[in-house]
Amino acid sequence: MKLVRLRIANFRGVRKAEVNFAGQGVTLVQGSNETGKTSLKDSIRLLFKYKDNSAHADIRDLRPVGEDVGPEIELEARAGDLWFVYRKVFLKDRKTELRLLGPEEKRLAGTPAHEEAERILNESLDRDLWDALGVDQGEGALQPDLAGCKPLMEALDRASGGGGAYDGLAESLFGKVRQEYLKYYTPTGKEGRDLVLSAATFERVAFSERTLGEAVRALEDQAARTENLRKTLVDMHGRRAELSKERDRRRAELDIVERLEREIADGGLELMAAAGQLAAAERLIRERDRLIGEEKGIAEELDAVNGTLAPIAAKASDSEARLGAARSRLEETKTARDLADLTFRLRHRDSEYYDDLLRLDSMKKRKTRFDESLRRAEIAAEELDRNPVTRELVERIAKGELEVAKLEGRLEAENPRVRVRGLGDGRIVLNGEDVIAPAGEPLVYPVRGDMRIVVPGKVEIVVEAGTVSPDLAKTLENAGIELAALLAAGRVSGLEAAYAALDRREKAVAALANHDQIAAECLADLSYGELTARIESLEKTLPAYPENRGDLCEMASGLDAARKARDEAEKEFRDTDLEYVKARDAHDSARESHETLRRSQVDGVAEAGVLRKRLDRIVERLNAARAEVPDETLEDAFRAAEDKAKRHDDRLKARTASLAEKDPENVRLLFNTSVESLDSLLERQKAAEKELVGLESAMEATGDRGVFEELQEAAAATETARLADRALRRRAEAARLLHETVARHRDRMRKRYVLPLKNEVERLGRMIFGSTFKVTIDDADLSITDRTLEGRTVAFRQLSGGAKEQLALVYRAACSTMAGVAAPPVILDDALGYTDPQRLLAMGAVLAKVARETQVVIFTCIPDRYRNIGDARIVELP
């Protein structure tokens, strides 16, 4: 099927949109967002999918918000020899119309029209293949599911050496075999529910049989165990008495060791107390020596400080006199500098006043120039608003007029003609219009439709046009419609008017560009508002300046005189400021020197005072300490504490040696071992007694239950379950073998189809990725699993977004070229959004190649992506 023309109205947010498609090649429908591209694409699917009375959400969503109108879709298309126009109106004023234009005309409406359109669509293309080859917005990186599409499978069968027959029976047989296989196994090959339940049933009854058998054997084992336990308890009573005696002997040895350990602990405490007394005596002696040394050091430091105070006092008196003289000089120079500064500032303002007068005049001129340029620019902008003609549109109109002229000439040449020659002067009527026919001069008229020629009172001749050149006439009609659309788009009546409009537009563009240049010059540093505000501010403030400037000095006359007076005042200010800086530096130096001497004097007095206080405190503390404990008494106390610590240390060493001879760790180990052995024996004795009671009770209970009879019944049930499980597994094995056989033959067929598809994908892909490009095709679903470039293989799912969408589009192109004449129109909605500029060039070549064999329609808001697809019909959406 080939799309010829598509029109929608009141469709979502689109009031009206129409596209005329190229019969062969690429139609590029371009426009900004929300101009109707996606709506046009979706309308084709909705037209065939839903009846006009459908209340489906897809149809309800078509109505524009807040408007009570009926969404309308009209498609003109060709399907083989059929040429038809199919139109539907949904929701309000519902309507379905099908008009067959050829090979014979016919009109249908309502349900018959819908059913006939369905028949045409189903016979002319494979819907699954049509849906799979298209790309919806945002789905460019997804591979289509094409396994099972009949036209593609027939093409692959032919390409792989078959006859091209593909009726789907093999897939149907495989489906039935697989359905039987899935009764017994999961899709991954594991056992299914019936097999698992059968095995579980057999295992359950077998487990019951094993459990009962083990119960019988356990009963026999319990009898033997009971006899052994009775003998073991007799032996345990004798062993218990022996272990009790051993524990008491080890306890006596441990008591001796623990007594020695307590004595050692007490001796350690006594030694620590004696050591503490020794350390205290030692600290008192060190503190006494420290106080004596500190008293001597502070006294020497105080003598040194007192020796430096007298020279510093003399120098401070001299520096104070120098500081007074420097302060007087500083005040004199500051007064002179301040007067020069005031004069300079006033002279500077005078100069700025004259500068502002010149600046005001310049800004007025800039504003006047800008205002005039803005007026011309506004006129140019109005021209651009009402004049949509571009150079490209003029070229297309010229091309369209030429095409119409050529087609009219061909039609004129191919259609039959009527030649009328009067035998004498007279009048004839041609299609109701009087024509003077001079004698002997032939008149020739082309027969474009039925013609009626009347010679009044003589004869009437009717010439029927017939069906000469219907395709050429339709082509001329389409060309005329397209030319009329171009003229309407440019709001012109013809080519000459278009050239005149283009000239006006280019002049308007030049005027706008000239305004931009003038604006850049006039408003380089200011906005228009700032420029106006400054002019108004200067006009307001400048006239009052001479009256308000003050009378410190007389105002110069003119800009040059004002600048000269300003420069002289500035020089006077710099000279007085230099003298002030020198006086300030001298004053700061004298003040700093005086303050340094004063700080030294104050610091020396303060330091001597601090040292005197420290010396008094040390002497006071030393006298108090000696009054409490004389120096010789401290020595006696230290020697006594030293002797006491030695005695306690000797006693502790003797006890420690005695304890080591007893080997206390071994004594504890032997005692603990004897206790643990006796405890273990008691626990085992209790356990044996408890086990004996339990065995006797269990044996009595089991004997009453009839375990032997239950064992025989369980054995019979186990055999029944085993036979049922074996029969089920035989059926499952047969289904598995059949599934593997059919699947093997099916996979062999699929593998045969992979090679021609792989070759076509690689042939087209090398136009984009280069000569090292290779792919791997999955023989199960015929999808691309990985790509190889420069010897490096990457899985499809790991590729970048751009590489995925390029590969997916190449895959669609390969399937389309493989399908050949059976390939439906390929419709792409804003694909290649992630493709870089270099590969866009190659993708354009791929699309152009596909377009030689089938119709390609591209909807996009970014036309630059497709500028490399060669000759294409471009449709601009407003």
LODO-188298 format. One record per residue (C-alpha): x, y, z. Coordinates in steps of 0.5 Angstrom, whole numbers, plus 500, padded with zeros to 3 digits. Layout:
<sites>
[site [X Y Z]]
...
</sites>
This chain:
<sites>
[site [500 500 500]]
[site [502 507 498]]
[site [500 513 502]]
[site [498 519 497]]
[site [495 524 502]]
[site [493 525 509]]
[site [488 530 512]]
[site [486 531 520]]
[site [482 536 523]]
[site [479 538 530]]
[site [484 532 532]]
[site [487 533 539]]
[site [490 540 539]]
[site [491 541 531]]
[site [485 545 528]]
[site [487 542 521]]
[site [493 539 518]]
[site [494 536 511]]
[site [500 532 508]]
[site [501 530 501]]
[site [506 524 501]]
[site [512 522 495]]
[site [509 516 492]]
[site [517 513 492]]
[site [522 516 496]]
[site [522 520 503]]
[site [517 525 505]]
[site [520 529 511]]
[site [514 532 515]]
[site [517 538 519]]
[site [515 543 524]]
[site [515 545 531]]
[site [513 541 537]]
[site [505 541 538]]
[site [504 542 530]]
[site [501 536 529]]
[site [507 531 527]]
[site [505 525 532]]
[site [498 527 531]]
[site [498 525 523]]
[site [502 519 525]]
[site [497 516 530]]
[site [491 518 525]]
[site [493 513 520]]
[site [493 507 525]]
[site [486 510 529]]
[site [483 510 522]]
[site [483 503 521]]
[site [483 500 528]]
[site [476 504 530]]
[site [469 504 528]]
[site [466 511 528]]
[site [462 510 533]]
[site [467 507 538]]
[site [467 510 545]]
[site [475 507 546]]
[site [479 512 551]]
[site [484 512 544]]
[site [478 516 541]]
[site [475 520 546]]
[site [482 523 547]]
[site [482 526 540]]
[site [477 531 542]]
[site [480 538 543]]
[site [479 540 550]]
[site [473 544 551]]
[site [470 544 544]]
[site [464 540 542]]
[site [467 538 535]]
[site [468 531 531]]
[site [475 529 530]]
[site [476 528 523]]
[site [481 523 519]]
[site [482 523 511]]
[site [487 518 508]]
[site [488 518 500]]
[site [492 511 498]]
[site [494 506 493]]
[site [494 499 494]]
[site [496 495 488]]
[site [491 497 482]]
[site [486 500 488]]
[site [486 508 489]]
[site [482 510 494]]
[site [480 515 499]]
[site [478 513 506]]
[site [475 518 511]]
[site [472 518 518]]
[site [469 523 523]]
[site [468 520 530]]
[site [464 522 537]]
[site [460 528 534]]
[site [457 527 527]]
[site [460 520 526]]
[site [461 518 519]]
[site [465 513 515]]
[site [466 514 507]]
[site [470 510 502]]
[site [471 512 495]]
[site [474 508 490]]
[site [477 512 485]]
[site [480 506 480]]
[site [480 502 477]]
[site [473 503 477]]
[site [469 508 481]]
[site [465 506 487]]
[site [462 509 494]]
[site [461 506 500]]
[site [459 509 507]]
[site [458 506 514]]
[site [460 499 516]]
[site [461 496 509]]
[site [466 502 508]]
[site [469 500 514]]
[site [469 492 512]]
[site [472 494 505]]
[site [477 498 508]]
[site [479 493 513]]
[site [479 488 507]]
[site [484 492 502]]
[site [489 493 508]]
[site [489 486 510]]
[site [490 484 503]]
[site [495 489 501]]
[site [500 489 507]]
[site [502 485 513]]
[site [500 489 519]]
[site [505 486 524]]
[site [510 488 519]]
[site [508 495 518]]
[site [507 496 526]]
[site [514 493 527]]
[site [518 497 522]]
[site [515 504 524]]
[site [519 508 530]]
[site [514 511 535]]
[site [517 517 539]]
[site [522 515 544]]
[site [523 508 542]]
[site [528 509 537]]
[site [533 504 541]]
[site [528 498 541]]
[site [529 492 536]]
[site [522 490 533]]
[site [519 483 534]]
[site [519 481 527]]
[site [520 473 528]]
[site [513 470 525]]
[site [512 476 520]]
[site [510 472 514]]
[site [512 477 508]]
[site [519 477 512]]
[site [519 470 513]]
[site [517 468 506]]
[site [523 473 503]]
[site [528 470 508]]
[site [526 463 505]]
[site [527 465 498]]
[site [534 468 500]]
[site [536 462 504]]
[site [535 457 498]]
[site [527 456 499]]
[site [521 457 495]]
[site [519 463 499]]
[site [513 459 501]]
[site [511 460 509]]
[site [504 458 511]]
[site [506 458 519]]
[site [504 450 519]]
[site [511 449 522]]
[site [510 454 527]]
[site [503 451 529]]
[site [505 444 529]]
[site [511 446 534]]
[site [506 450 538]]
[site [502 444 539]]
[site [508 439 541]]
[site [510 444 546]]
[site [503 445 549]]
[site [504 437 550]]
[site [511 438 553]]
[site [509 443 557]]
[site [504 439 561]]
[site [510 435 564]]
[site [515 440 564]]
[site [516 447 565]]
[site [519 452 560]]
[site [526 451 563]]
[site [526 444 562]]
[site [525 442 569]]
[site [519 437 571]]
[site [512 440 571]]
[site [507 439 577]]
[site [504 433 575]]
[site [511 429 575]]
[site [513 433 581]]
[site [506 431 585]]
[site [507 423 582]]
[site [514 423 585]]
[site [512 426 592]]
[site [506 421 592]]
[site [511 415 591]]
[site [516 418 596]]
[site [511 419 601]]
[site [508 412 601]]
[site [516 410 601]]
[site [518 414 606]]
[site [512 411 611]]
[site [514 404 609]]
[site [521 406 611]]
[site [519 409 617]]
[site [515 403 619]]
[site [521 398 618]]
[site [526 403 622]]
[site [521 402 628]]
[site [521 395 628]]
[site [528 395 627]]
[site [529 400 633]]
[site [524 396 637]]
[site [529 390 637]]
[site [535 395 638]]
[site [531 398 644]]
[site [531 391 648]]
[site [539 390 647]]
[site [540 397 649]]
[site [536 396 656]]
[site [540 390 658]]
[site [547 394 657]]
[site [544 400 661]]
[site [543 395 667]]
[site [550 393 667]]
[site [553 400 666]]
[site [549 402 672]]
[site [552 397 676]]
[site [559 399 674]]
[site [558 406 675]]
[site [556 406 683]]
[site [563 403 684]]
[site [567 408 680]]
[site [563 414 684]]
[site [566 412 691]]
[site [573 412 688]]
[site [572 419 685]]
[site [569 422 691]]
[site [576 420 695]]
[site [580 423 690]]
[site [576 429 690]]
[site [577 430 698]]
[site [585 429 698]]
[site [586 434 692]]
[site [581 439 696]]
[site [586 439 702]]
[site [592 440 698]]
[site [589 446 695]]
[site [587 449 702]]
[site [595 450 703]]
[site [596 453 697]]
[site [590 458 698]]
[site [593 460 705]]
[site [600 462 702]]
[site [597 466 697]]
[site [593 470 702]]
[site [599 471 706]]
[site [603 474 700]]
[site [597 478 698]]
[site [597 481 705]]
[site [605 482 705]]
[site [604 486 698]]
[site [599 491 701]]
[site [604 492 707]]
[site [610 493 702]]
[site [606 498 698]]
[site [605 502 704]]
[site [612 502 706]]
[site [614 504 699]]
[site [609 510 700]]
[site [612 513 706]]
[site [619 512 703]]
[site [616 516 697]]
[site [613 522 701]]
[site [619 523 705]]
[site [623 523 698]]
[site [618 528 695]]
[site [619 533 702]]
[site [626 533 701]]
[site [626 535 693]]
[site [621 540 695]]
[site [625 544 700]]
[site [631 544 695]]
[site [627 547 690]]
[site [625 553 694]]
[site [632 554 696]]
[site [634 554 689]]
[site [628 559 687]]
[site [630 564 692]]
[site [637 565 690]]
[site [635 565 682]]
[site [629 571 683]]
[site [634 575 688]]
[site [639 575 682]]
[site [634 577 677]]
[site [631 583 681]]
[site [638 586 682]]
[site [639 585 674]]
[site [632 589 673]]
[site [634 595 678]]
[site [640 596 674]]
[site [637 598 667]]
[site [631 603 670]]
[site [635 609 670]]
[site [638 610 663]]
[site [631 608 660]]
[site [628 614 664]]
[site [633 619 662]]
[site [632 617 654]]
[site [624 618 655]]
[site [625 625 657]]
[site [629 627 651]]
[site [624 623 646]]
[site [618 627 649]]
[site [621 634 647]]
[site [622 632 640]]
[site [615 629 640]]
[site [612 636 641]]
[site [616 639 636]]
[site [613 634 631]]
[site [606 635 633]]
[site [606 642 631]]
[site [609 641 624]]
[site [604 636 623]]
[site [598 641 624]]
[site [601 646 620]]
[site [602 642 614]]
[site [595 639 615]]
[site [591 646 615]]
[site [595 648 608]]
[site [593 641 605]]
[site [586 641 607]]
[site [585 648 604]]
[site [589 646 597]]
[site [584 639 597]]
[site [578 644 598]]
[site [580 648 592]]
[site [582 642 588]]
[site [575 639 589]]
[site [571 645 587]]
[site [576 646 580]]
[site [575 639 579]]
[site [567 640 579]]
[site [568 646 575]]
[site [571 641 569]]
[site [566 636 570]]
[site [560 641 569]]
[site [563 643 562]]
[site [564 636 561]]
[site [557 634 562]]
[site [555 640 558]]
[site [559 636 552]]
[site [556 629 554]]
[site [549 632 554]]
[site [549 634 547]]
[site [553 627 545]]
[site [547 623 548]]
[site [542 627 545]]
[site [545 626 538]]
[site [545 618 540]]
[site [538 618 542]]
[site [535 622 536]]
[site [539 617 531]]
[site [537 611 535]]
[site [529 613 535]]
[site [530 614 527]]
[site [533 607 526]]
[site [527 604 531]]
[site [522 607 527]]
[site [525 604 520]]
[site [526 598 524]]
[site [518 597 526]]
[site [516 598 519]]
[site [521 593 517]]
[site [518 588 522]]
[site [511 589 520]]
[site [513 587 513]]
[site [516 581 516]]
[site [510 579 520]]
[site [505 580 514]]
[site [510 577 509]]
[site [512 570 510]]
[site [516 569 503]]
[site [523 566 503]]
[site [528 565 498]]
[site [527 557 499]]
[site [519 558 498]]
[site [520 562 492]]
[site [525 557 489]]
[site [520 552 490]]
[site [514 556 487]]
[site [518 557 481]]
[site [520 549 481]]
[site [512 548 482]]
[site [510 553 476]]
[site [515 550 471]]
[site [513 543 473]]
[site [505 545 472]]
[site [507 548 465]]
[site [511 541 463]]
[site [505 537 465]]
[site [500 542 462]]
[site [505 541 456]]
[site [505 533 456]]
[site [498 533 457]]
[site [497 538 451]]
[site [501 533 447]]
[site [498 527 449]]
[site [491 528 449]]
[site [486 528 443]]
[site [485 535 439]]
[site [479 537 435]]
[site [481 541 429]]
[site [476 546 426]]
[site [476 549 419]]
[site [471 554 416]]
[site [469 553 409]]
[site [467 560 409]]
[site [466 565 414]]
[site [461 563 420]]
[site [460 562 427]]
[site [461 556 431]]
[site [459 555 438]]
[site [464 551 442]]
[site [462 549 449]]
[site [457 554 449]]
[site [462 560 447]]
[site [461 563 441]]
[site [468 563 436]]
[site [469 566 430]]
[site [472 561 425]]
[site [475 565 419]]
[site [475 561 412]]
[site [481 557 411]]
[site [484 558 418]]
[site [484 552 422]]
[site [483 552 430]]
[site [486 547 434]]
[site [483 545 441]]
[site [485 540 446]]
[site [480 535 448]]
[site [481 535 456]]
[site [474 533 457]]
[site [467 532 453]]
[site [466 538 448]]
[site [460 540 444]]
[site [461 543 438]]
[site [455 547 434]]
[site [454 550 427]]
[site [448 554 428]]
[site [442 551 424]]
[site [447 546 421]]
[site [450 541 425]]
[site [452 539 433]]
[site [458 535 434]]
[site [459 532 441]]
[site [467 529 442]]
[site [468 525 449]]
[site [475 525 452]]
[site [475 518 454]]
[site [480 516 459]]
[site [486 518 456]]
[site [492 519 461]]
[site [489 519 467]]
[site [495 518 471]]
[site [498 524 468]]
[site [492 528 469]]
[site [492 526 476]]
[site [499 528 477]]
[site [498 535 474]]
[site [492 536 479]]
[site [496 534 485]]
[site [502 539 482]]
[site [497 544 481]]
[site [494 543 488]]
[site [501 543 491]]
[site [503 550 487]]
[site [497 553 490]]
[site [499 551 497]]
[site [505 554 496]]
[site [502 560 493]]
[site [497 560 499]]
[site [503 559 504]]
[site [507 565 501]]
[site [500 569 501]]
[site [502 571 493]]
[site [498 570 487]]
[site [504 568 483]]
[site [512 568 481]]
[site [512 575 480]]
[site [509 577 486]]
[site [513 572 490]]
[site [519 575 487]]
[site [517 582 489]]
[site [515 580 496]]
[site [522 577 497]]
[site [525 583 495]]
[site [521 587 500]]
[site [523 582 505]]
[site [530 582 504]]
[site [530 590 505]]
[site [526 589 511]]
[site [531 584 514]]
[site [537 589 512]]
[site [533 594 515]]
[site [533 590 522]]
[site [540 588 521]]
[site [542 596 520]]
[site [538 598 526]]
[site [542 592 530]]
[site [548 596 528]]
[site [546 603 530]]
[site [543 600 536]]
[site [550 597 538]]
[site [553 604 537]]
[site [548 608 540]]
[site [547 604 546]]
[site [554 600 547]]
[site [555 602 554]]
[site [547 604 556]]
[site [540 601 555]]
[site [535 606 552]]
[site [532 607 559]]
[site [539 609 562]]
[site [540 614 556]]
[site [534 617 557]]
[site [534 618 564]]
[site [541 621 564]]
[site [539 626 559]]
[site [533 628 563]]
[site [538 628 570]]
[site [543 632 566]]
[site [538 637 563]]
[site [535 638 571]]
[site [542 639 574]]
[site [547 643 570]]
[site [543 649 570]]
[site [543 650 577]]
[site [551 649 578]]
[site [554 656 577]]
[site [549 659 582]]
[site [550 653 588]]
[site [558 652 587]]
[site [560 657 592]]
[site [565 663 592]]
[site [572 659 595]]
[site [575 661 588]]
[site [572 664 582]]
[site [570 660 577]]
[site [574 659 570]]
[site [570 661 563]]
[site [570 655 559]]
[site [572 647 559]]
[site [580 649 557]]
[site [580 654 562]]
[site [577 650 567]]
[site [581 644 566]]
[site [587 648 567]]
[site [585 651 573]]
[site [584 644 576]]
[site [591 641 574]]
[site [594 647 577]]
[site [589 646 584]]
[site [591 639 583]]
[site [599 640 583]]
[site [598 645 589]]
[site [594 639 593]]
[site [600 634 591]]
[site [605 639 594]]
[site [602 640 600]]
[site [600 633 601]]
[site [607 631 600]]
[site [609 636 606]]
[site [603 633 610]]
[site [606 626 609]]
[site [613 628 611]]
[site [611 631 617]]
[site [606 626 619]]
[site [612 620 618]]
[site [616 625 622]]
[site [611 625 628]]
[site [609 618 627]]
[site [617 616 628]]
[site [618 621 634]]
[site [611 618 637]]
[site [613 611 636]]
[site [620 612 639]]
[site [617 615 645]]
[site [612 610 646]]
[site [617 605 646]]
[site [622 608 651]]
[site [616 609 656]]
[site [613 602 655]]
[site [620 599 656]]
[site [620 604 663]]
[site [613 601 665]]
[site [615 594 663]]
[site [622 595 667]]
[site [618 597 674]]
[site [612 592 673]]
[site [617 587 672]]
[site [621 589 678]]
[site [615 589 682]]
[site [613 582 680]]
[site [620 579 682]]
[site [620 583 689]]
[site [613 580 690]]
[site [615 573 688]]
[site [621 573 692]]
[site [617 575 698]]
[site [613 569 697]]
[site [618 564 697]]
[site [622 567 703]]
[site [615 566 707]]
[site [614 559 704]]
[site [621 557 706]]
[site [621 560 713]]
[site [614 556 714]]
[site [617 550 712]]
[site [623 550 716]]
[site [619 552 722]]
[site [615 546 721]]
[site [620 541 719]]
[site [628 543 720]]
[site [632 540 714]]
[site [636 535 719]]
[site [629 532 721]]
[site [627 531 714]]
[site [634 526 712]]
[site [632 522 719]]
[site [625 521 716]]
[site [627 518 709]]
[site [632 513 712]]
[site [627 510 717]]
[site [622 509 711]]
[site [627 506 707]]
[site [629 501 712]]
[site [622 499 713]]
[site [621 498 706]]
[site [627 493 705]]
[site [624 489 711]]
[site [617 488 708]]
[site [620 486 701]]
[site [625 481 704]]
[site [619 477 707]]
[site [614 478 701]]
[site [620 474 697]]
[site [621 468 702]]
[site [613 467 702]]
[site [613 467 694]]
[site [618 462 694]]
[site [615 457 698]]
[site [608 458 694]]
[site [612 457 688]]
[site [615 450 691]]
[site [607 448 691]]
[site [606 449 684]]
[site [599 452 685]]
[site [597 451 678]]
[site [598 444 678]]
[site [594 443 685]]
[site [588 447 682]]
[site [588 443 675]]
[site [588 436 679]]
[site [583 439 684]]
[site [578 441 678]]
[site [579 435 674]]
[site [577 430 680]]
[site [571 435 681]]
[site [569 435 674]]
[site [570 427 673]]
[site [565 426 679]]
[site [560 431 676]]
[site [561 427 669]]
[site [560 421 672]]
[site [553 423 676]]
[site [551 426 670]]
[site [552 420 666]]
[site [549 416 671]]
[site [542 420 671]]
[site [542 420 664]]
[site [543 412 664]]
[site [537 411 669]]
[site [533 416 665]]
[site [534 413 658]]
[site [533 406 661]]
[site [526 408 664]]
[site [524 411 657]]
[site [526 405 653]]
[site [522 400 658]]
[site [516 405 657]]
[site [517 405 649]]
[site [518 398 648]]
[site [511 397 652]]
[site [508 402 648]]
[site [510 400 641]]
[site [509 392 642]]
[site [501 394 643]]
[site [501 398 637]]
[site [501 393 632]]
[site [507 396 628]]
[site [508 389 624]]
[site [501 389 621]]
[site [502 397 619]]
[site [509 395 615]]
[site [505 390 611]]
[site [500 395 609]]
[site [505 401 607]]
[site [509 396 603]]
[site [503 395 598]]
[site [501 402 598]]
[site [509 403 596]]
[site [508 398 590]]
[site [502 402 587]]
[site [505 409 587]]
[site [511 406 584]]
[site [507 403 578]]
[site [503 410 577]]
[site [509 414 577]]
[site [513 410 572]]
[site [507 410 567]]
[site [507 418 568]]
[site [514 418 566]]
[site [514 414 560]]
[site [508 419 557]]
[site [513 425 559]]
[site [519 422 556]]
[site [515 421 550]]
[site [513 428 550]]
[site [520 430 551]]
[site [523 426 545]]
[site [518 429 540]]
[site [519 436 543]]
[site [526 436 542]]
[site [525 433 535]]
[site [521 438 532]]
[site [525 444 536]]
[site [531 441 532]]
[site [528 441 526]]
[site [525 448 527]]
[site [531 451 529]]
[site [535 448 523]]
[site [530 452 519]]
[site [531 459 523]]
[site [538 458 523]]
[site [538 458 515]]
[site [534 464 515]]
[site [539 468 520]]
[site [545 468 514]]
[site [541 472 509]]
[site [538 477 514]]
[site [545 478 518]]
[site [548 479 511]]
[site [543 485 509]]
[site [544 488 516]]
[site [552 488 515]]
[site [551 490 508]]
[site [547 496 510]]
[site [551 497 517]]
[site [558 498 514]]
[site [555 504 511]]
[site [555 507 518]]
[site [560 503 522]]
[site [565 501 517]]
[site [568 495 514]]
[site [569 491 520]]
[site [562 492 522]]
[site [559 485 524]]
[site [553 482 528]]
[site [550 476 531]]
[site [543 474 530]]
[site [539 470 535]]
[site [536 464 531]]
[site [530 464 536]]
[site [527 471 535]]
[site [531 473 529]]
[site [534 479 534]]
[site [541 482 534]]
[site [544 480 540]]
[site [551 483 539]]
[site [555 488 535]]
[site [563 487 533]]
[site [567 493 531]]
[site [575 493 530]]
[site [575 486 533]]
[site [571 488 539]]
[site [564 485 541]]
[site [559 488 545]]
[site [552 486 547]]
[site [547 490 544]]
[site [544 491 551]]
[site [551 494 553]]
[site [551 499 547]]
[site [550 507 548]]
[site [543 510 546]]
[site [546 512 540]]
[site [549 506 537]]
[site [542 502 539]]
[site [538 507 535]]
[site [542 506 529]]
[site [543 499 530]]
[site [535 498 531]]
[site [534 503 525]]
[site [539 499 520]]
[site [535 492 522]]
[site [529 495 520]]
[site [532 498 514]]
[site [534 491 512]]
[site [528 487 514]]
[site [524 492 509]]
[site [529 491 503]]
[site [529 484 504]]
[site [521 484 504]]
[site [522 488 497]]
[site [515 489 494]]
[site [511 487 500]]
[site [514 492 505]]
[site [509 497 507]]
[site [511 504 508]]
[site [516 506 514]]
[site [514 511 518]]
[site [519 514 523]]
[site [517 519 529]]
[site [523 523 531]]
[site [528 518 531]]
[site [536 519 531]]
[site [535 523 537]]
[site [542 520 540]]
[site [546 520 534]]
[site [552 524 533]]
[site [553 528 526]]
[site [558 524 523]]
[site [553 518 523]]
[site [547 522 521]]
[site [551 523 515]]
[site [551 515 514]]
[site [544 514 516]]
[site [541 519 511]]
[site [545 514 506]]
[site [541 508 509]]
[site [534 511 509]]
[site [535 514 502]]
[site [537 507 500]]
[site [531 504 503]]
[site [527 509 500]]
[site [528 507 493]]
[site [525 500 494]]
[site [519 503 499]]
[site [515 509 501]]
[site [519 512 507]]
[site [515 518 512]]
[site [519 522 517]]
[site [516 526 522]]
[site [521 531 526]]
[site [522 537 529]]
[site [529 538 528]]
[site [530 537 520]]
[site [537 538 520]]
[site [538 530 523]]
[site [535 528 516]]
[site [539 533 511]]
[site [543 528 508]]
[site [538 523 505]]
[site [538 526 499]]
[site [532 528 494]]
[site [526 528 499]]
[site [519 531 499]]
[site [519 536 505]]
[site [512 538 508]]
[site [512 544 513]]
[site [507 544 518]]
[site [505 551 520]]
</sites>
